[in-house]
Amino acid sequence: MFFGLILLFICGVLPVLAQFETSAVLGFVRDSCGAPIAGSKVKLTNIATGVPASVITDSQGHYQFPDVHVGRYQVCASAAGFSDSVTDPFAVDVNTRQRVDLSLKPGNVSETITVSGAATKYDPNAYMLLEIDSDSGAYRFLNENLEEWSTHYSRPYHAS
């Protein structure tokens, strides 16, 4: 009877605990002007094991590694016509979404840029996009404290 209870506990509780052992690493790859770089290769490497995983950014420059185990990682992004960008190692904790944005500069493929302090905890509910003004290039956001802020993106100049 006692053995049966222990077996029931192991079979019932351990799978539930295992569901929360992974996290996600996600972010955007943009050029030095802030424009998204679609089709960039993003590589996430576990520092302890050296095991890499790779994904390709979507049309918005977004990437995501959905099932990342707890540990220390480094992210590298590359795209044709741009220098590679590599982050400093960062920690991934249990059941978190770690946001790591990378910026690629135009340059030779042999150049690598190291990005310090790029990893931040990502809270998708922290900001809400209010408006994009295509004439001025302004984005208006509202943060979790209901404070409004804005940023600008660069567009190529077109003569009329």
N, C-alpha and C positions, 0 to 999 in steps of 0.2 A: 504494500500500500504506500509506504513512504517513498520507495523507489519510483512508483507510478506518479506521485505528486511532483517529484523532482523532474522527471522526464516531461511531464505536462508543462511545468514552468519553463524549462529550457526550450521546448518546441513552441510555446506560445509567446514568450516574452522576448527572446533573442531576435526573432525576425522583425518585431516591432522596433527594437532599438536600432537595428541595422538600417532601417529606412532613413534615418537622419544622419548618416555618416558622410553624406556627400554635400557639396555646395556647388555654386556656379561661379564661373569667371566670365565676364562679358564686358563689352565696351565698343568703342568706335575707332576706326582708323581714318585719319583725315590728313590732308596736306597742310603745309605751313600757313595757308590762308583760311583753313577751317572747312574746306570742301571735302566731302566724303570721298574715299578711294574705294570704289567697288572692285571686287576681284583680288583684293590683297590677300596674301597668305599670312595667316597668324598661327604661330606655334607656341604652345604652352608646354613648358618643360618642368618636370618635378626635379627639384635640385638634388634631393637625396638619392633618387634612383636613376636620374638621367633620362627617364622615359618621356618622349615627346608625344604630343597630340597636335594635330593640325586641322584648321578649318579655313574656309575662304569667306571673305566679307561679302555681304549682300549689296544691293544697289545703293543702300544708304550708308555703306561703310561699317555696318554693324556686324559683330561676331559674338558667338556664345559657345562656351564649353559647359554643358549642363550638368555633368556628373563628375565633379572634381573632388577627389579625396582630400582630407585634411593634410596639410604639409606646407612646405615652402616651394614657391614656384617662380618662374621667370617667363615673361611674354616677349616674343620677338615678332615684328611685322615686317613684311617685305612686299614690294610691288615694282614692276618694271619702270625704269626711269627715276626711281627714288632710292635714297640711301636707306639701309635697314635701320630699324629702331628697336632697341632692347631695353627692357625695364630692369631696375634693380630687383633682386629677389624680394618677395613679399610673402606673408603668411596667409593661408586660407584656413578659416576656422569652420567648425561644425555648423551646418545649416545656414550658410550666409550666401549672399550674392555679392561678389567682389567685382567692382567696376575698375577696369584698367583701360584708359583711353591712350592711344598712341598717335603721334604726329610724325609724318614722313616728310623729309625735305628733298627737293629735287637734287639729284646727284648721281654719282657713279655707284654701280651695284656693289663695289668693293668697300664702300664707306659704311660704317655702322655708328649710329647715334645712341647713346645710353640715356634713358629717361629716368630721372630720380623722382621718387614720391608720386608715381602715377597711380598706385593702387589705393582705392578708397572703398569703403563700404557703400553699396548702392542701395538706395531706398527709392523704388519707382514711384512712390506716393509723395516724395518730398517736393517735387516741382511739377507745375502744370503749365503747359504752353498756352498762352493766351492769344497771341497774334504773331503772324509773320508779315511784315511790310515789305513787299517785293520791290517797291520803289526805292526805299532807303536802305534795305538790307538789314533791318532790325528784327530781332526776335524779342518778344516780351514774355517774361515768365512770372509766375507767382510761386514763392517758396512756402515751406511748411508753416512759417510764422506769418503768412498772408502779407509778406512784403514783396513788392513788385520790383523786378530788376530786368535789365535788357542787355543784349549783346548784339554785335554786328557781324555779318559775314562779308567777305569780299567777292565781288563779281567782276569778270573781265569787262573792260571798258569797250563799248561799241559806239563808233562814230555814226551819226545819222546821215 
